[in-house]
């Protein structure tokens, strides 16, 4: 199971956006002390509160829980953060261009999706072969 990074993300996002704890607590309808306990890792927010946080930062609940925003310094980088969950429950971070490519791929009919997958496998084969030469 991926590591839950909610409390660190709450603090990082609040600082990136320049919000005070008081401001965020009012936006998510909790007391400032309760918010401080969430951010400090002493308590976990309930699901409605988690959804208010996601709405405040225009993120998904998954991003709030599992992404790592500790190294992010601007709101533009936060908005571009995407992640995919693999079958073994690990996260793959995607930048905006990667996410756009996947959305484009998903918009193709199944025949074209199959062609793209075959092309990627072929390119991987060539790359692997060249790197072992």
C-alpha positions in Angstrom: 0.0 0.0 0.0 1.4 3.5 -0.8 2.5 5.7 2.0 -0.1 8.2 3.1 1.4 11.7 3.0 -1.7 13.8 3.9 -0.4 15.8 6.9 2.8 16.8 5.1 0.8 17.6 2.0 -1.6 19.8 3.9 1.2 21.9 5.3 3.1 22.1 2.0 0.0 23.0 0.0 -1.0 25.6 2.6 2.4 27.2 2.4 2.6 27.1 -1.4 -0.7 28.9 -1.6 0.2 31.3 1.1 -2.8 30.4 3.3 -2.9 30.6 7.1 -4.1 27.7 9.2 -7.0 29.9 10.2 -8.0 30.5 6.5 -7.8 26.8 5.6 -9.7 25.8 8.7 -12.6 28.2 7.8 -12.7 26.9 4.2 -13.0 23.3 5.3 -15.4 24.0 8.2 -13.3 22.9 11.1 -11.7 24.7 14.1 -8.2 26.0 13.6 -6.9 23.7 16.4 -8.5 20.7 14.6 -6.8 21.7 11.4 -3.5 22.1 13.2 -3.9 18.6 14.5 -4.5 17.3 11.0 -1.4 19.1 9.7 0.6 17.8 12.6 -0.4 14.2 12.0 -2.2 13.9 15.3 -5.6 13.4 13.7 -7.0 12.4 10.3 -9.8 14.3 8.7 -13.1 12.6 7.9 -14.0 12.0 4.3 -16.1 15.2 3.8 -13.3 17.3 5.2 -10.8 15.5 2.9 -13.1 16.4 0.0 -13.3 20.1 1.1 -9.4 20.1 1.1 -9.3 18.6 -2.4 -11.7 21.2 -3.6 -9.8 24.0 -2.0 -6.6 23.0 -3.8 -8.3 21.7 -7.0 -6.8 18.2 -6.5 -8.1 14.7 -6.2 -8.4 13.0 -2.8 -5.7 10.5 -4.1 -3.3 13.3 -4.8 -3.8 14.8 -1.3 -3.3 11.4 0.3 -0.4 9.9 -1.8 1.4 12.5 -3.9 4.4 14.3 -2.4 4.2 18.1 -2.5 7.0 18.7 -0.1 9.4 19.7 -2.9 6.9 21.8 -4.9 7.4 25.6 -4.7 4.7 27.1 -7.0 1.0 26.6 -7.5 1.6 25.9 -11.2 3.5 22.8 -10.3 0.8 21.7 -8.0 -1.9 22.0 -10.6 0.2 19.9 -13.1 0.7 17.1 -10.6 -0.9 13.8 -11.7 -0.5 10.3 -10.6 -1.5 6.8 -11.8 -1.9 3.8 -9.5 -0.3 0.6 -10.6 -1.7 -2.9 -9.9 0.7 -3.3 -7.0 -0.7 0.0 -5.5 2.4 2.1 -6.1 2.1 5.6 -7.7 3.6 6.8 -10.9 4.0 10.5 -11.0 3.1 12.1 -14.3 3.8 15.6 -15.5 1.2 17.6 -17.5 2.6 16.4 -20.9 2.5 12.7 -19.7 -1.1 13.1 -18.5 -2.2 14.8 -21.8 -0.6 11.9 -23.8 -2.5 9.4 -21.8 -5.8 11.3 -22.2 -5.1 11.5 -26.0 -4.4 7.7 -26.0 -7.6 7.0 -24.2 -9.6 9.0 -26.7 -8.4 6.7 -29.6 -10.6 3.8 -30.8 -9.4 0.4 -29.5 -7.6 -0.5 -32.8 -5.5 2.7 -32.6 -4.8 2.1 -28.9 -3.5 -1.4 -29.8 -1.2 0.1 -32.5 0.2 2.6 -30.0 0.9 -0.2 -27.5 2.7 -2.2 -30.2 4.8 0.8 -31.2 5.8 1.4 -27.6 6.8 -2.2 -27.1 8.8 -2.0 -30.4 10.6 1.2 -29.3 11.3 -0.4 -25.9 12.8 -3.4 -27.7 15.0 -1.2 -29.8 16.1 0.8 -26.8 16.9 -2.2 -24.8 18.9 -3.8 -27.6 20.9 -0.6 -28.2 21.7 -0.1 -24.6 23.1 -3.6 -24.4 25.4 -3.1 -27.4 
